[in-house]
């Protein structure tokens, strides 16, 4: 008689059965719908409770089916054929499944090769993605509709802008014709018959000429404000000091007896569109010149200062003129908004609106600060594009 101690084998066998029971319990109770099928026969070997609930049948009934029973139109065989041979980690599939009542559902299958009861098998995790798919499809349709609406709105906006620009151009052209006639006759009247007019008549004639000049300036400013957005942007490194000096010389020609001190650094380099910024600077200097006209000792200061970050420069124009009421600061850069009487300080009411438009076209902002004892400072932030600066660094700043 041969005796053999099998206690270790018995213990290992019992441990294995316990492990399998635990795994089966975890498999059955897992919230993810899962089933296992035999690789060779395609017979479903097991299905958990979540899978039974998803398909609408008992786990035992589900476990008695073949894979093809869950797929419409032979997709089950196609799934099996598409899986890699031998052992593989995981394969994802998007396909259609059938419930017990025949209802179809869109699912995502996660397939992994396993050993089930010592047989090669495939573990399939099932996720119903129908609701998500519908939501994605709905979102996609809404995005397409939104893009279509944006495209339509953009087209309508461009058409409206073109129509407005055409109307403005026609209006300014139509206004120019009678204005030239009025100015021409007024000038001829003053030259040929001015001496024959009494004081009242000469006053009327002077008013006509002044109003004609004012309207001409208004038309020019309207044309500038209208066509600024369509002007080509050509950023380059520019020295604003010569530009500023030239503009001040032109102002002095209008009033040669005027005494005013211009405070400015020898060079004011920055990257900008020279033509547009020259327009803005002309408006700011004209504004400062106008509002310092009643000062015995007047000054205008032009300078550059750092912005919010290293990629921004702020242009400032300050004066010791009449200033403005801070309660109306929000109206300063609005077209035709005037904070002073046109009798005291004549103008078109469009200068600061042009300054704001130029700043916006450069990607910047404008603001103003009133001094406590009169005077004001106007600021324009100008982002400095390093690429524009690099492209212009090979040539000296343009004056």
C-alpha positions as CSV (number, residue, x, y, z in Angstrom):
1,X,0.0,0.0,0.0
2,X,1.3,3.5,-1.0
3,X,0.4,6.5,1.1
4,X,0.5,10.0,-0.3
5,X,-0.1,13.3,1.5
6,X,-2.6,15.2,-0.6
7,X,-3.5,17.8,1.9
8,X,-1.5,20.5,0.0
9,X,-3.3,19.6,-3.2
10,X,-6.6,19.6,-1.5
11,X,-5.9,23.0,0.1
12,X,-4.8,24.4,-3.3
13,X,-7.9,23.0,-5.0
14,X,-10.2,24.5,-2.4
15,X,-8.4,27.9,-2.7
16,X,-8.8,27.8,-6.4
17,X,-12.5,27.0,-6.2
18,X,-12.9,29.9,-3.7
19,X,-11.1,32.2,-6.0
20,X,-13.3,31.2,-8.9
21,X,-16.4,31.7,-6.8
22,X,-15.1,35.2,-5.9
23,X,-14.4,36.1,-9.5
24,X,-17.8,34.8,-10.5
25,X,-19.5,36.9,-7.8
26,X,-17.6,40.0,-8.9
27,X,-18.4,39.2,-12.6
28,X,-22.1,38.8,-11.8
29,X,-22.3,41.9,-9.6
30,X,-20.2,44.2,-11.8
31,X,-22.3,47.3,-13.0
32,X,-20.7,47.1,-16.4
33,X,-22.7,44.8,-18.7
34,X,-20.4,41.9,-19.7
35,X,-20.6,38.5,-21.3
36,X,-18.1,35.9,-22.4
37,X,-18.2,33.7,-25.5
38,X,-16.1,30.7,-26.6
39,X,-13.6,31.7,-29.3
40,X,-14.2,28.5,-31.4
41,X,-18.0,27.8,-31.1
42,X,-19.0,31.5,-30.5
43,X,-21.3,30.2,-27.8
44,X,-22.0,32.6,-24.9
45,X,-20.5,31.0,-21.8
46,X,-21.6,33.5,-19.2
47,X,-23.4,36.8,-18.8
48,X,-23.6,39.0,-15.7
49,X,-26.7,40.6,-14.2
50,X,-26.0,44.0,-15.8
51,X,-25.9,42.4,-19.3
52,X,-29.2,40.5,-18.6
53,X,-30.9,43.8,-17.6
54,X,-29.5,45.5,-20.7
55,X,-30.7,42.9,-23.1
56,X,-34.0,42.3,-21.2
57,X,-33.6,38.5,-20.5
58,X,-32.4,36.3,-17.7
59,X,-28.7,35.6,-17.4
60,X,-29.3,31.9,-18.0
61,X,-31.2,32.6,-21.2
62,X,-28.6,35.0,-22.3
63,X,-25.9,32.4,-21.6
64,X,-27.7,29.8,-23.9
65,X,-27.3,32.0,-27.0
66,X,-24.7,32.2,-29.6
67,X,-23.0,35.5,-30.4
68,X,-24.9,35.9,-33.7
69,X,-28.2,36.1,-31.7
70,X,-27.2,39.5,-30.3
71,X,-26.2,41.0,-33.6
72,X,-28.5,41.9,-36.5
73,X,-27.6,41.1,-40.1
74,X,-24.6,38.9,-39.4
75,X,-22.6,41.5,-37.6
76,X,-21.6,38.9,-34.9
77,X,-19.6,36.8,-37.4
78,X,-18.0,40.0,-38.7
79,X,-17.0,41.0,-35.1
80,X,-15.4,37.6,-34.5
81,X,-13.5,37.8,-37.8
82,X,-12.2,41.2,-37.1
83,X,-10.7,40.4,-33.8
84,X,-6.9,39.7,-33.7
85,X,-6.0,36.0,-33.6
86,X,-4.6,34.6,-30.4
87,X,-4.3,36.6,-27.2
88,X,-4.9,40.4,-27.4
89,X,-5.2,43.1,-24.9
90,X,-8.4,45.0,-25.9
91,X,-10.3,46.0,-29.0
92,X,-13.0,48.6,-29.2
93,X,-16.0,48.3,-31.5
94,X,-19.0,50.5,-32.2
95,X,-21.9,48.4,-33.4
96,X,-25.6,47.6,-33.2
97,X,-27.1,45.0,-30.7
98,X,-30.6,43.4,-30.4
99,X,-32.5,43.3,-27.2
100,X,-34.9,40.4,-26.4
101,X,-37.9,42.4,-27.6
102,X,-36.2,43.1,-31.0
103,X,-35.3,46.7,-30.2
104,X,-31.9,47.7,-31.5
105,X,-29.4,49.8,-29.6
106,X,-26.1,51.4,-30.5
107,X,-23.4,50.0,-28.2
108,X,-19.6,50.2,-27.7
109,X,-18.0,46.8,-27.2
110,X,-14.7,46.4,-25.4
111,X,-13.3,42.9,-26.3
112,X,-10.4,41.2,-24.5
113,X,-9.1,37.7,-24.8
114,X,-9.3,35.6,-21.6
115,X,-9.3,32.0,-20.4
116,X,-12.7,30.9,-19.2
117,X,-13.0,27.5,-17.6
118,X,-9.7,26.6,-19.2
119,X,-11.1,27.5,-22.7
120,X,-9.9,30.3,-24.9
121,X,-12.7,32.9,-24.8
122,X,-13.4,36.6,-25.3
123,X,-14.7,38.9,-22.6
124,X,-17.0,41.6,-24.0
125,X,-17.9,44.7,-22.1
126,X,-21.0,46.5,-23.4
127,X,-21.9,50.2,-23.1
128,X,-25.1,51.6,-24.5
129,X,-24.0,54.8,-26.3
130,X,-27.3,55.5,-28.0
131,X,-28.1,58.5,-25.9
132,X,-24.6,59.8,-26.1
133,X,-24.6,59.3,-29.9
134,X,-27.9,61.1,-30.2
135,X,-26.6,63.9,-28.0
136,X,-23.5,64.1,-30.2
137,X,-25.5,64.1,-33.3
138,X,-27.9,66.8,-31.9
139,X,-24.9,68.9,-30.9
140,X,-23.3,68.4,-34.3
141,X,-26.5,69.5,-36.0
142,X,-26.8,72.5,-33.7
143,X,-23.2,73.4,-34.4
144,X,-23.9,73.2,-38.2
145,X,-27.0,75.3,-37.8
146,X,-25.0,77.8,-35.7
147,X,-22.2,78.0,-38.2
148,X,-24.8,78.5,-41.0
149,X,-26.4,81.3,-39.0
150,X,-23.1,82.9,-38.3
151,X,-22.2,82.7,-42.0
152,X,-25.5,84.2,-43.0
153,X,-25.2,86.9,-40.3
154,X,-21.6,87.7,-41.4
155,X,-22.8,87.9,-45.1
156,X,-25.6,90.2,-44.1
157,X,-23.3,92.3,-42.0
158,X,-20.8,92.6,-44.8
159,X,-23.6,93.5,-47.3
160,X,-25.0,96.1,-44.9
161,X,-21.5,97.5,-44.3
162,X,-20.9,97.7,-48.0
163,X,-24.3,99.4,-48.5
164,X,-23.6,101.9,-45.7
165,X,-20.1,102.6,-47.0
166,X,-21.6,103.2,-50.5
167,X,-24.3,105.4,-49.1
168,X,-21.8,107.4,-47.0
169,X,-19.5,107.8,-50.0
170,X,-22.4,109.0,-52.2
171,X,-23.6,111.4,-49.5
172,X,-20.2,112.9,-48.9
173,X,-19.8,113.3,-52.7
174,X,-23.2,114.9,-53.0
175,X,-22.5,117.3,-50.1
176,X,-19.1,118.3,-51.5
177,X,-20.6,119.7,-54.8
178,X,-22.9,122.4,-53.3
179,X,-20.3,123.1,-50.6
180,X,-17.7,124.0,-53.3
181,X,-20.3,126.2,-54.9
182,X,-21.1,128.0,-51.7
183,X,-17.5,128.5,-50.8
184,X,-16.7,129.7,-54.3
185,X,-19.4,132.3,-54.4
186,X,-18.7,133.4,-50.9
187,X,-15.0,133.9,-51.8
188,X,-15.9,135.8,-55.0
189,X,-18.4,137.9,-53.1
190,X,-15.8,138.8,-50.5
191,X,-13.1,139.7,-53.1
192,X,-15.3,141.7,-55.5
193,X,-18.0,143.2,-53.4
194,X,-16.7,143.0,-49.8
195,X,-15.9,146.7,-49.6
196,X,-19.5,147.5,-50.6
197,X,-21.0,145.6,-47.7
198,X,-21.7,147.2,-44.4
199,X,-20.5,145.7,-41.1
200,X,-23.5,143.5,-40.8
201,X,-23.2,142.2,-44.3
202,X,-19.5,141.4,-43.8
203,X,-20.4,139.6,-40.6
204,X,-22.9,137.5,-42.5
205,X,-20.4,136.7,-45.2
206,X,-17.7,135.7,-42.6
207,X,-20.3,133.4,-41.0
208,X,-21.0,131.8,-44.4
209,X,-17.3,131.2,-45.0
210,X,-16.7,129.9,-41.5
211,X,-19.6,127.5,-41.7
212,X,-18.4,126.4,-45.2
213,X,-15.0,125.6,-43.8
214,X,-16.5,123.8,-40.8
215,X,-18.7,121.7,-43.1
216,X,-15.6,120.8,-45.2
217,X,-13.7,119.7,-42.2
218,X,-16.7,117.6,-41.0
219,X,-16.9,115.9,-44.4
220,X,-13.2,115.1,-44.3
221,X,-13.5,113.7,-40.8
222,X,-16.6,111.6,-41.7
223,X,-14.7,110.2,-44.7
224,X,-11.7,109.4,-42.5
225,X,-13.9,107.7,-39.9
226,X,-15.8,105.7,-42.5
227,X,-12.8,104.4,-44.5
228,X,-10.5,103.7,-41.6
229,X,-11.5,100.0,-41.2
230,X,-10.9,99.4,-44.9
231,X,-7.5,100.9,-44.9
232,X,-4.7,98.3,-45.3
233,X,-2.7,97.8,-42.2
234,X,1.1,98.0,-42.7
235,X,2.7,97.8,-39.2
236,X,6.3,99.0,-39.1
237,X,8.8,100.5,-36.7
238,X,8.1,104.2,-36.7
239,X,9.6,107.2,-34.9
240,X,6.7,109.4,-34.0
241,X,8.8,112.4,-32.9
242,X,9.3,113.8,-36.5
243,X,5.6,113.1,-37.3
244,X,4.6,115.0,-34.1
245,X,6.9,117.9,-34.9
246,X,5.5,118.2,-38.5
247,X,1.9,118.3,-37.2
248,X,2.8,120.9,-34.6
249,X,4.5,123.0,-37.4
250,X,1.2,122.9,-39.4
251,X,-0.7,124.0,-36.3
252,X,1.7,126.9,-35.8
253,X,1.1,128.0,-39.4
254,X,-2.6,128.4,-38.7
255,X,-1.8,130.6,-35.7
256,X,1.8,132.0,-36.1
257,X,1.6,134.3,-33.1
258,X,0.5,131.5,-30.7
259,X,3.1,130.7,-27.9
260,X,3.1,127.1,-26.9
261,X,5.8,124.8,-25.5
262,X,6.0,121.2,-26.9
263,X,7.5,118.7,-24.5
264,X,8.7,115.6,-26.2
265,X,11.6,113.1,-26.2
266,X,14.0,113.3,-29.2
267,X,12.7,109.9,-30.4
268,X,9.4,108.1,-29.9
269,X,9.9,104.6,-31.5
270,X,7.1,102.1,-31.7
271,X,5.6,99.5,-34.1
272,X,2.4,100.8,-35.7
273,X,0.7,101.6,-39.0
274,X,2.2,105.0,-39.7
275,X,-0.7,106.5,-41.7
276,X,-3.4,105.5,-39.2
277,X,-1.4,106.6,-36.2
278,X,-0.5,109.9,-37.9
279,X,-4.3,110.5,-38.2
280,X,-4.9,109.7,-34.6
281,X,-1.9,111.9,-33.4
282,X,-3.2,114.8,-35.6
283,X,-6.6,114.6,-33.9
284,X,-5.0,114.5,-30.4
285,X,-2.6,117.4,-31.1
286,X,-5.4,119.5,-32.7
287,X,-7.5,118.8,-29.7
288,X,-4.8,119.9,-27.3
289,X,-4.0,122.9,-29.4
290,X,-7.6,124.0,-29.4
291,X,-8.2,123.6,-25.7
292,X,-5.0,125.4,-24.6
293,X,-5.9,128.4,-26.8
294,X,-7.0,130.5,-23.8
295,X,-3.9,129.9,-21.7
296,X,-1.2,132.5,-21.5
297,X,1.4,129.8,-20.9
298,X,0.3,126.7,-22.7
299,X,2.1,123.4,-23.2
300,X,1.5,120.0,-24.8
301,X,3.4,116.9,-23.8
302,X,3.8,113.8,-26.0
303,X,5.4,110.6,-24.7
304,X,5.5,106.9,-24.6
305,X,5.2,104.7,-21.5
306,X,5.1,101.0,-20.7
307,X,1.7,99.2,-21.0
308,X,0.2,96.4,-19.1
309,X,2.8,94.0,-20.3
310,X,6.1,94.0,-22.2
311,X,4.2,93.6,-25.5
312,X,2.3,96.9,-25.2
313,X,3.3,100.6,-25.4
314,X,1.0,103.5,-24.4
315,X,1.1,106.8,-26.3
316,X,0.1,109.8,-24.2
317,X,-0.8,113.3,-25.2
318,X,-1.3,115.8,-22.3
319,X,-2.0,119.5,-22.1
320,X,-2.8,122.2,-19.6
321,X,-5.9,123.3,-21.4
322,X,-9.6,123.5,-20.4
323,X,-9.9,119.9,-19.4
324,X,-13.3,118.2,-19.1
325,X,-15.9,117.2,-16.6
326,X,-15.0,113.7,-15.3
327,X,-18.8,112.9,-15.0
328,X,-18.9,112.7,-18.9
329,X,-15.7,110.7,-19.4
330,X,-17.6,107.9,-21.0
331,X,-18.8,110.2,-23.8
332,X,-15.4,111.6,-24.8
333,X,-14.7,109.1,-27.6
334,X,-18.2,109.0,-29.0
335,X,-18.8,110.6,-32.3
336,X,-20.5,114.0,-32.2
337,X,-20.5,114.1,-28.4
338,X,-19.2,117.5,-27.3
339,X,-18.4,118.5,-23.7
340,X,-17.7,122.1,-24.5
341,X,-19.7,124.7,-26.5
342,X,-18.8,124.8,-30.2
343,X,-18.7,128.6,-29.8
344,X,-15.9,128.4,-27.3
345,X,-14.0,125.6,-28.9
346,X,-15.1,124.9,-32.5
347,X,-14.6,121.4,-33.9
348,X,-16.4,118.6,-35.8
349,X,-16.9,116.3,-32.7
350,X,-15.2,113.4,-34.5
351,X,-11.6,113.7,-33.6
352,X,-11.6,111.5,-30.5
353,X,-13.8,109.0,-32.3
354,X,-11.1,108.7,-35.0
355,X,-8.5,108.2,-32.2
356,X,-10.6,105.4,-30.7
357,X,-11.1,103.7,-34.1
358,X,-7.3,103.7,-34.8
359,X,-6.6,102.2,-31.4
360,X,-9.2,99.5,-32.0
361,X,-7.7,98.6,-35.4
362,X,-4.3,98.2,-33.7
363,X,-5.9,96.0,-31.0
364,X,-5.6,98.6,-28.3
365,X,-7.7,100.9,-26.2
366,X,-8.1,104.6,-25.4
367,X,-8.9,106.4,-22.2
368,X,-8.6,109.9,-20.7
369,X,-7.7,111.5,-17.4
370,X,-8.6,115.0,-16.3
371,X,-6.2,117.0,-14.2
372,X,-7.2,118.6,-10.9
373,X,-6.4,122.1,-12.0
374,X,-7.4,122.0,-15.6
375,X,-5.9,120.1,-18.5
376,X,-6.2,116.5,-19.6
377,X,-4.2,113.5,-20.7
378,X,-5.3,111.1,-23.4
379,X,-3.9,107.6,-23.7
380,X,-3.8,105.1,-26.5
381,X,-2.5,101.5,-25.8
382,X,-0.7,99.9,-28.8
383,X,0.2,96.2,-28.8
384,X,3.6,95.7,-30.2
385,X,3.7,92.6,-32.3
386,X,7.3,91.1,-32.1
387,X,7.0,89.7,-35.6
388,X,6.2,93.1,-37.0
389,X,9.1,94.5,-35.0
390,X,11.5,91.9,-36.3
391,X,10.4,92.4,-39.9
392,X,11.0,96.1,-39.6
393,X,14.3,95.9,-37.6
394,X,16.5,95.7,-40.6
395,X,15.5,99.2,-41.6
396,X,15.7,102.5,-39.5
397,X,12.5,103.8,-38.0
398,X,10.5,105.8,-40.6
399,X,9.8,109.4,-39.8
